[in-house]
Amino acid sequence: MALIASSAIIGLVAGATVPMITKSVIDGPLADGDRGAIWPLAGLVVVLGALETSLAWLRRRQLGYVAMGIETDLRNDLYAHLQRMHVGFHDQWQSGQLLSRATSDISAIRRFTGFGIVFLLINVVTFSVVVVMMARLHWPLAVLVGLTAVPLTLLLKRFERDYQQVSRRIQDQQGDLATQVEEAATGIRTIRAFGRSRLMAGHFQILAQTLHDSSMERVRLLGKFEWVLGVVPNLTLGLILLIGALAVGSGSLTLGGLVAFISYLLMLIWPIEAMGWILAMAEEAETASARIFEIFDSEPDIADRPGAAALASARGRLTFEGVRFTYPEQRDEILRGIDLHVEPGETVALVGMTGSGKTTLASLVPRLYDVTDGRITLDGIDVRDLQLSSLRHVVGFAFEEPTLFSASVRENLLLGFPDASERDIADALAIAQAEFVHDLPWGLDTRIGEQGMSLSGGQRQRLALARAIIAKPPVLVLDDPLSALDVHTEALVEEALSRVLAGVTALVVVHRPSTVALADRAALLHDGRIVAVGTHSELMDREERYRAILSQEIDAPEELAS
């Protein structure tokens, strides 16, 4: 920054010296008829011009490096902050709004901090220096030039208020449009299946037209402001020419002095006209900063407590003590006093109707959410007193709706255990019956596309299961991991999975009787409570609701209320 500042000051001094040399040429050699004396002064002007141009190039080059560095660091910090935020935060935010903040908003900040703010400071200094030089030449004309700042200042205040409002509206609308595009891209199969392409296109056109209208409002506002910025200096120039000519005629100003004064005034025209886009950049950067700091000012609800302990390994004793949970911005309790004890090496199946709280209960173990009341302990330690990184190292999780990334099969698998060996990968694929990956065009190095949509639902689910078990964690949480498998594949996976579950503590959300067979015990959830715990046989004998769920003898949850 010191190099940028020094180059700007030296360049400004060089540029401000040229009009005074012009004055010296007109009032000296030209007035005296000494043409030979012109060449040294002309050479000095050329040198000063070359110096100013070179310094401007150097300044802009350095500004480019600084601006891109600021943009990169800010974007990295924002991404890292988003990764630290809890799942509930991402549940509440549209992905398009986050995307627009990470792209267009940060770019707006980069444009102003890298260029706008520097040019603003240079223009302010230029205006101050030039007015001083004008005052040395003819102070009444300098006062007249200074008075032109009054209407510009009044206009600036109004422009700032109006432009800030429309700028914020446009940036929010860009986020809405990005969300629409993202949802249409990820949901293209559903859109095509229901033949709703025209409907979605209509929604997009409405958002795009809204953004267009707001953008045109901004263009009109900026155009009006820039028109005034262009008119005021030119009117001033005409007035200065008239009054300056009279001053030359009266002898209070030399001809060279008038030419120098006009040259200084011309030096002010570009800075004044540039104030339009500089202030526009400033307002856009201000609203972009406000939008970004809405994220930075959000603190993760789930984070390491002071003094949180690291957990290198775990036996796997899992206990739920009076666990209650309510999702943010919802009134109804999802879990209402859950008490459950899982011994090391034991597998417990969670059974219940849709909405009974099975997945929510499973998600509390790795602290994707935190309990509202009560506590969950692992080997006698409250999971909130453990470092998140170590807790999630010992707890493997497989979701019913797996998320795969636009990367290779290997990269998706190693997300669960970056240090996995080829043997670890082979074992996990075998257990999950996911060895189909070897038949892909490039085997484990085949890129599977965004969301893994190039694979079937069952293939995605098997890869997600392999990812969860590849690290051989002492605690496994499986959220109905076999729901997308056919009967034959399910039987093969269950057979292999039974050997894995024999050595770990596991919570398994299930809907099928065959999967319940993997568990040592089953817990029946109803209306956010555990209403029965026992072996599969015991519950089949004594719990009608349990039998009804697994045999699918009912169609609605109301029939289970008895």
ChimeraX attribute file (.defattr): number of C-alpha atoms within 10 A of each C-alpha:
attribute: neighborCount
match mode: 1-to-1
recipient: residues
	/A:1	10
	/A:2	7
	/A:3	13
	/A:4	17
	/A:5	14
	/A:6	13
	/A:7	20
	/A:8	23
	/A:9	17
	/A:10	16
	/A:11	22
	/A:12	20
	/A:13	15
	/A:14	19
	/A:15	20
	/A:16	20
	/A:17	18
	/A:18	21
	/A:19	23
	/A:20	20
	/A:21	17
	/A:22	20
	/A:23	20
	/A:24	18
	/A:25	21
	/A:26	20
	/A:27	15
	/A:28	16
	/A:29	16
	/A:30	15
	/A:31	13
	/A:32	11
	/A:33	11
	/A:34	11
	/A:35	12
	/A:36	10
	/A:37	14
	/A:38	17
	/A:39	12
	/A:40	10
	/A:41	17
	/A:42	15
	/A:43	11
	/A:44	14
	/A:45	19
	/A:46	13
	/A:47	13
	/A:48	20
	/A:49	17
	/A:50	14
	/A:51	17
	/A:52	21
	/A:53	15
	/A:54	13
	/A:55	21
	/A:56	18
	/A:57	13
	/A:58	16
	/A:59	20
	/A:60	16
	/A:61	13
	/A:62	15
	/A:63	19
	/A:64	16
	/A:65	11
	/A:66	17
	/A:67	20
	/A:68	15
	/A:69	14
	/A:70	19
	/A:71	22
	/A:72	15
	/A:73	12
	/A:74	18
	/A:75	18
	/A:76	13
	/A:77	14
	/A:78	20
	/A:79	13
	/A:80	11
	/A:81	16
	/A:82	18
	/A:83	12
	/A:84	14
	/A:85	18
	/A:86	18
	/A:87	16
	/A:88	16
	/A:89	16
	/A:90	13
	/A:91	10
	/A:92	10
	/A:93	11
	/A:94	17
	/A:95	18
	/A:96	21
	/A:97	19
	/A:98	21
	/A:99	16
	/A:100	24
	/A:101	26
	/A:102	19
	/A:103	12
	/A:104	15
	/A:105	27
	/A:106	22
	/A:107	22
	/A:108	22
	/A:109	26
	/A:110	23
	/A:111	22
	/A:112	23
	/A:113	20
	/A:114	22
	/A:115	18
	/A:116	22
	/A:117	16
	/A:118	19
	/A:119	19
	/A:120	18
	/A:121	13
	/A:122	17
	/A:123	19
	/A:124	16
	/A:125	15
	/A:126	22
	/A:127	20
	/A:128	13
	/A:129	16
	/A:130	21
	/A:131	22
	/A:132	14
	/A:133	20
	/A:134	24
	/A:135	16
	/A:136	12
	/A:137	21
	/A:138	19
	/A:139	14
	/A:140	13
	/A:141	19
	/A:142	20
	/A:143	13
	/A:144	13
	/A:145	20
	/A:146	13
	/A:147	12
	/A:148	14
	/A:149	14
	/A:150	10
	/A:151	12
	/A:152	15
	/A:153	11
	/A:154	10
	/A:155	14
	/A:156	16
	/A:157	10
	/A:158	11
	/A:159	19
	/A:160	14
	/A:161	11
	/A:162	13
	/A:163	20
	/A:164	19
	/A:165	14
	/A:166	19
	/A:167	23
	/A:168	19
	/A:169	15
	/A:170	21
	/A:171	23
	/A:172	20
	/A:173	21
	/A:174	23
	/A:175	21
	/A:176	21
	/A:177	23
	/A:178	21
	/A:179	19
	/A:180	19
	/A:181	16
	/A:182	16
	/A:183	15
	/A:184	17
	/A:185	12
	/A:186	13
	/A:187	12
	/A:188	14
	/A:189	12
	/A:190	12
	/A:191	16
	/A:192	11
	/A:193	10
	/A:194	8
	/A:195	11
	/A:196	13
	/A:197	15
	/A:198	11
	/A:199	11
	/A:200	17
	/A:201	14
	/A:202	12
	/A:203	14
	/A:204	18
	/A:205	13
	/A:206	13
	/A:207	18
	/A:208	16
	/A:209	12
	/A:210	16
	/A:211	20
	/A:212	14
	/A:213	13
	/A:214	18
	/A:215	17
	/A:216	12
	/A:217	16
	/A:218	20
	/A:219	13
	/A:220	12
	/A:221	15
	/A:222	17
	/A:223	14
	/A:224	14
	/A:225	20
	/A:226	17
	/A:227	12
	/A:228	15
	/A:229	23
	/A:230	17
	/A:231	12
	/A:232	17
	/A:233	21
	/A:234	14
	/A:235	11
	/A:236	16
	/A:237	16
	/A:238	11
	/A:239	15
	/A:240	21
	/A:241	15
	/A:242	11
	/A:243	14
	/A:244	24
	/A:245	16
	/A:246	13
	/A:247	18
	/A:248	15
	/A:249	12
	/A:250	10
	/A:251	10
	/A:252	13
	/A:253	17
	/A:254	20
	/A:255	19
	/A:256	23
	/A:257	24
	/A:258	23
	/A:259	18
	/A:260	25
	/A:261	29
	/A:262	18
	/A:263	19
	/A:264	24
	/A:265	22
	/A:266	14
	/A:267	17
	/A:268	20
	/A:269	17
	/A:270	14
	/A:271	19
	/A:272	20
	/A:273	19
	/A:274	19
	/A:275	20
	/A:276	22
	/A:277	15
	/A:278	21
	/A:279	20
	/A:280	21
	/A:281	21
	/A:282	22
	/A:283	25
	/A:284	25
	/A:285	25
	/A:286	19
	/A:287	22
	/A:288	24
	/A:289	17
	/A:290	15
	/A:291	20
	/A:292	20
	/A:293	13
	/A:294	11
	/A:295	17
	/A:296	16
	/A:297	10
	/A:298	12
	/A:299	13
	/A:300	17
	/A:301	14
	/A:302	17
	/A:303	18
	/A:304	15
	/A:305	12
	/A:306	9
	/A:307	9
	/A:308	14
	/A:309	17
	/A:310	13
	/A:311	15
	/A:312	9
	/A:313	12
	/A:314	16
	/A:315	15
	/A:316	25
	/A:317	20
	/A:318	25
	/A:319	22
	/A:320	21
	/A:321	16
	/A:322	16
	/A:323	22
	/A:324	22
	/A:325	23
	/A:326	18
	/A:327	16
	/A:328	11
	/A:329	7
	/A:330	8
	/A:331	8
	/A:332	10
	/A:333	15
	/A:334	20
	/A:335	26
	/A:336	20
	/A:337	18
	/A:338	21
	/A:339	16
	/A:340	16
	/A:341	14
	/A:342	18
	/A:343	16
	/A:344	19
	/A:345	18
	/A:346	21
	/A:347	26
	/A:348	27
	/A:349	29
	/A:350	27
	/A:351	26
	/A:352	25
	/A:353	20
	/A:354	15
	/A:355	14
	/A:356	20
	/A:357	24
	/A:358	29
	/A:359	20
	/A:360	20
	/A:361	23
	/A:362	22
	/A:363	18
	/A:364	18
	/A:365	28
	/A:366	22
	/A:367	19
	/A:368	16
	/A:369	20
	/A:370	25
	/A:371	21
	/A:372	15
	/A:373	15
	/A:374	16
	/A:375	20
	/A:376	26
	/A:377	19
	/A:378	21
	/A:379	15
	/A:380	11
	/A:381	15
	/A:382	14
	/A:383	22
	/A:384	23
	/A:385	17
	/A:386	22
	/A:387	19
	/A:388	21
	/A:389	12
	/A:390	14
	/A:391	24
	/A:392	19
	/A:393	20
	/A:394	21
	/A:395	22
	/A:396	24
	/A:397	27
	/A:398	24
	/A:399	20
	/A:400	19
	/A:401	15
	/A:402	19
	/A:403	16
	/A:404	22
	/A:405	17
	/A:406	14
	/A:407	16
	/A:408	19
	/A:409	23
	/A:410	18
	/A:411	19
	/A:412	23
	/A:413	25
	/A:414	19
	/A:415	15
	/A:416	21
	/A:417	20
	/A:418	13
	/A:419	10
	/A:420	15
	/A:421	13
	/A:422	10
	/A:423	10
	/A:424	17
	/A:425	20
	/A:426	15
	/A:427	16
	/A:428	27
	/A:429	23
	/A:430	18
	/A:431	23
	/A:432	29
	/A:433	22
	/A:434	22
	/A:435	19
	/A:436	14
	/A:437	19
	/A:438	14
	/A:439	10
	/A:440	14
	/A:441	10
	/A:442	12
	/A:443	15
	/A:444	20
	/A:445	15
	/A:446	17
	/A:447	20
	/A:448	20
	/A:449	15
	/A:450	14
	/A:451	15
	/A:452	22
	/A:453	17
	/A:454	12
	/A:455	14
	/A:456	12
	/A:457	15
	/A:458	19
	/A:459	21
	/A:460	23
	/A:461	27
	/A:462	30
	/A:463	27
	/A:464	26
	/A:465	30
	/A:466	27
	/A:467	26
	/A:468	26
	/A:469	31
	/A:470	27
	/A:471	23
	/A:472	20
	/A:473	22
	/A:474	22
	/A:475	32
	/A:476	26
	/A:477	25
	/A:478	25
	/A:479	25
	/A:480	22
	/A:481	25
	/A:482	27
	/A:483	18
	/A:484	18
	/A:485	18
	/A:486	10
	/A:487	12
	/A:488	8
	/A:489	17
	/A:490	21
	/A:491	15
	/A:492	14
	/A:493	20
	/A:494	20
	/A:495	14
	/A:496	16
	/A:497	19
	/A:498	16
	/A:499	12
	/A:500	16
	/A:501	21
	/A:502	15
	/A:503	17
	/A:504	21
	/A:505	25
	/A:506	30
	/A:507	27
	/A:508	27
	/A:509	27
	/A:510	27
	/A:511	21
	/A:512	16
	/A:513	14
	/A:514	14
	/A:515	20
	/A:516	22
	/A:517	16
	/A:518	22
	/A:519	22
	/A:520	16
	/A:521	20
	/A:522	27
	/A:523	24
	/A:524	22
	/A:525	25
	/A:526	23
	/A:527	18
	/A:528	21
	/A:529	21
	/A:530	22
	/A:531	13
	/A:532	18
	/A:533	18
	/A:534	16
	/A:535	18
	/A:536	20
	/A:537	11
	/A:538	13
	/A:539	19
	/A:540	15
	/A:541	11
	/A:542	12
	/A:543	14
	/A:544	12
	/A:545	25
	/A:546	24
	/A:547	16
	/A:548	16
	/A:549	21
	/A:550	19
	/A:551	12
	/A:552	12
	/A:553	11
	/A:554	13
	/A:555	10
	/A:556	11
	/A:557	16
	/A:558	8
	/A:559	11
	/A:560	15
	/A:561	9
	/A:562	6
